[in-house]
């Protein structure tokens, strides 16, 4: 064998409470790390058109309150508040077309 051989090292890898030694692929090593989503940021889940905005900036809301409605795939959808709080910013207007994963509003 030549000196050009790629050196492979085993790494610790935990699955639940068990620890293993394994070889990790470059794809796994270079993956984007998981980051939990912020419940105070409301994003569109489907592309569609904003039909109505039921709140305004500064309104106090409770978890489950209706925030806005939009049409996506010929269905009317109502976005509900994921948390209690106060509306900080609204980033969309009635009639605006939005793509998937667009920030609609912020809650503080």
Secondary structure, 3 states (H helix, E strand, C coil): CCCCCCCCCCEEEEECCEEEEECCCHHHHCCCCCCCCCCCEEECCCCEEEEEECCCCCCEECCCCEEEEEEECCEEEEEECCCCEEEEEECCCCCCEECCCCEEEEEC
